[in-house]
Amino acid sequence: MYNCNWAVCVPMANEEEDFDSFTEELKNILNRLGTGKVYFVVDKVSKDKTWNLCVELEKQDPRFCAIWAPENRNVVYAYLRGFREALTNRHDIIIEMDAGMSHDPKAIPMFLRVLNEGNECAFGSRYINGGSMADSPFKRRLLSRGGTFLANTLLGTHLFDMTSGYQGFHSHVIARLLDYQLLSTAHFYQTEVRYLLRKFRFAEVPIHYQAPSPRVSKNAIRNAFKTLLHYFVKRISGDAVFISRGNDAK
């Protein structure tokens, strides 16, 4: 039976310019499917009217929920805060995506289909048949392609895309993920999650991605290499880390 109890978690910061176009696309998907809930997580990094717009939309449409999270220290905390809210409200399927039209809401039905076909995780991929990456500077493309190659080589994974931030999970996977102390504080989060969840049943989903910004901070790159090295050392020492599907987690 097709599971329709799903939610989307979206960190939101300084999204005023694209807010209307993004939320209209989400509404179209919600209307088309007749189900779904959207959680917007906003913190103090946002300096424009994004929070006010989220609150106003929540008042107009109960399918949207605005979460004020001033304690968030980075985007990873925003993702996890959204996950906790969705889990508390007992959604069976939880999807994470970015705002600003970098992730196309039209892909949501495909994620739901994959997660209703026996997969516990669905990972967005720009580099499989049907996927693409547009309007992205060379530096971002290099980081994405190079990051995937390096992660697969050092961590022993075999995904076509290890760095995409568009992904979905069943609630029991989210529950286990929230119990684990992640090392990532920025972009490497997606790679870390895919590595840790490699024991779960998963499939890659083709997505169309367009990056709004060429900038990746030095701190983010430094954290990525530090985290990658940590798991690589664990792997070659015979103490490979993963989040288990059972009652024990290594």
C-alpha positions in Angstrom: 0.0 0.0 0.0 1.3 3.4 -0.9 2.4 5.4 2.2 1.2 9.0 2.0 2.2 10.2 5.4 5.2 12.2 4.4 6.8 15.5 5.2 9.5 17.8 3.7 12.1 19.6 5.9 13.7 22.7 4.4 16.2 25.0 6.1 15.4 28.6 5.2 17.7 31.6 5.4 17.5 34.8 3.4 15.0 33.2 0.9 12.8 36.3 0.4 13.6 36.7 -3.3 12.6 33.2 -4.3 10.1 32.5 -1.6 6.9 32.9 -3.7 8.1 30.8 -6.6 9.5 28.1 -4.3 6.4 27.8 -2.2 4.1 27.8 -5.2 5.9 24.8 -6.6 5.5 23.1 -3.3 1.8 23.9 -3.2 1.4 22.4 -6.7 3.0 19.1 -5.5 0.9 19.1 -2.3 -2.3 19.7 -4.3 -1.4 17.1 -6.9 -0.7 14.4 -4.3 -3.4 15.4 -1.8 -1.1 14.7 1.1 2.1 16.0 2.7 3.4 18.6 5.2 6.3 21.1 4.8 8.5 22.2 7.7 10.5 25.4 7.2 13.4 25.8 9.7 14.6 29.4 10.1 17.3 30.7 12.4 19.1 33.9 13.2 21.3 33.7 10.1 18.3 34.9 8.1 18.3 38.7 8.0 15.5 39.4 5.5 11.7 38.8 5.7 12.0 35.0 5.3 10.7 34.2 8.8 7.7 36.6 8.5 6.8 35.0 5.1 7.0 31.5 6.6 4.7 32.5 9.5 2.2 34.2 7.1 2.1 31.1 4.9 1.6 28.9 7.9 -1.5 31.0 8.9 -2.9 30.7 5.3 -2.1 27.1 4.7 -1.9 24.5 7.6 0.2 22.2 5.3 3.1 24.5 6.0 4.8 24.8 9.4 7.3 27.5 10.4 9.9 26.5 13.0 12.0 29.3 14.7 15.3 27.8 15.7 17.6 30.5 17.1 19.8 27.8 18.8 20.9 26.4 15.4 24.6 26.8 14.9 24.8 25.6 11.2 22.7 24.1 8.4 23.2 20.6 9.8 21.4 21.6 13.0 18.6 23.0 10.8 18.1 19.7 9.0 18.1 17.8 12.3 15.7 20.2 13.9 13.3 19.7 11.0 13.7 15.9 11.3 12.9 16.0 15.0 9.7 18.0 14.4 8.6 15.6 11.6 9.4 12.6 13.7 7.5 14.0 16.7 4.5 14.5 14.4 4.7 10.8 13.4 5.4 11.2 9.7 6.4 7.9 8.1 8.5 9.3 5.3 10.7 12.4 5.7 12.4 14.2 2.8 15.1 16.9 3.1 15.7 19.5 0.5 17.2 23.0 0.0 15.2 26.2 -0.7 16.0 28.8 -3.3 14.9 26.6 -6.2 18.2 24.7 -6.1 16.2 21.6 -5.6 13.1 21.1 -7.7 9.9 20.2 -5.8 8.7 18.2 -8.8 11.1 15.4 -7.8 9.2 14.8 -4.6 6.8 12.2 -6.1 9.8 10.2 -7.4 11.3 10.2 -3.9 8.0 8.9 -2.5 7.8 6.2 -5.1 11.3 5.0 -4.4 10.6 5.0 -0.7 7.4 3.0 -1.2 9.2 0.3 -3.3 11.1 -1.3 -0.5 13.9 1.3 0.0 14.6 2.8 3.3 16.6 5.7 1.9 16.4 7.7 -1.4 19.5 9.7 -2.3 19.2 12.5 -4.9 21.8 12.2 -7.7 22.8 14.6 -10.4 25.1 12.1 -12.1 22.8 9.2 -13.0 20.5 9.0 -16.1 17.9 11.7 -15.9 19.9 13.9 -13.5 21.6 17.2 -14.2 23.5 20.1 -12.7 22.8 23.6 -14.2 23.9 27.2 -13.6 26.8 26.0 -11.3 30.2 27.5 -11.5 33.2 25.3 -12.2 34.4 25.4 -8.6 31.1 24.0 -7.4 31.1 21.3 -10.1 34.6 20.3 -9.2 33.8 20.1 -5.5 30.8 17.9 -6.2 32.4 15.6 -8.7 35.7 15.5 -6.9 34.0 15.0 -3.5 32.1 12.1 -4.8 35.2 10.4 -6.3 37.3 11.0 -3.2 34.6 9.8 -0.8 33.9 6.6 -2.8 37.6 5.9 -3.0 38.4 6.5 0.7 35.2 5.2 2.2 34.5 2.3 -0.1 31.1 3.5 -1.1 29.7 3.1 -4.7 27.2 6.0 -5.2 27.1 8.1 -8.3 26.6 11.2 -6.2 27.8 11.5 -2.6 27.3 15.2 -2.1 23.7 16.0 -3.0 21.5 17.5 -0.3 18.2 16.2 -1.7 17.3 12.9 0.1 14.5 11.0 1.8 14.2 8.4 4.6 11.7 6.3 6.4 11.1 7.5 10.0 13.0 4.6 11.6 16.1 5.6 9.7 15.7 9.2 10.9 15.3 8.0 14.5 18.6 6.2 14.3 20.3 9.1 12.6 19.2 11.5 15.3 20.8 9.2 17.9 24.2 9.4 16.2 26.6 12.3 16.9 27.5 13.6 13.4 30.9 15.2 12.9 29.9 17.4 9.9 28.9 21.0 10.4 28.4 22.0 6.7 28.4 20.6 3.2 30.0 17.2 4.1 26.9 16.3 6.1 25.3 14.7 3.1 28.3 12.5 2.4 28.6 11.5 6.0 25.0 10.5 6.1 25.2 8.4 3.0 28.3 6.7 4.4 26.8 6.0 7.8 23.5 4.6 6.2 25.2 2.3 3.7 23.8 -0.8 5.5 20.2 0.3 4.8 18.3 -0.4 1.6 18.7 2.6 -0.7 18.3 3.8 -4.2 19.5 6.9 -6.1 16.9 9.3 -7.5 17.8 11.5 -10.5 17.5 15.2 -9.7 18.0 18.5 -11.5 20.1 20.8 -9.5 21.1 24.5 -9.9 23.4 26.1 -7.4 22.6 29.7 -6.5 26.0 30.5 -5.1 29.6 29.6 -6.0 30.9 30.1 -2.5 31.9 27.3 -0.2 33.6 28.6 3.0 37.1 27.5 4.0 35.7 26.3 7.3 33.3 24.0 5.4 36.1 22.6 3.3 38.3 22.1 6.4 35.5 20.3 8.2 34.8 18.1 5.2 38.5 16.9 5.0 38.6 16.4 8.8 35.5 14.3 8.8 36.5 12.3 5.7 39.9 11.5 7.2 38.3 10.4 10.5 36.1 7.8 8.7 38.9 6.7 6.4 41.2 6.0 9.3 38.5 4.1 11.0 37.9 2.1 7.9 41.6 1.1 7.2 42.0 0.3 10.9 39.2 -2.3 10.6 36.8 -0.3 12.7 34.5 0.9 10.0 31.6 3.0 11.3 28.0 2.6 10.4 24.5 3.1 11.7 23.0 -0.3 12.1 19.5 -1.4 11.0 19.2 -3.4 14.2 19.3 -2.6 17.9 23.1 -2.1 17.9 25.0 0.7 16.3 28.7 0.6 15.8 
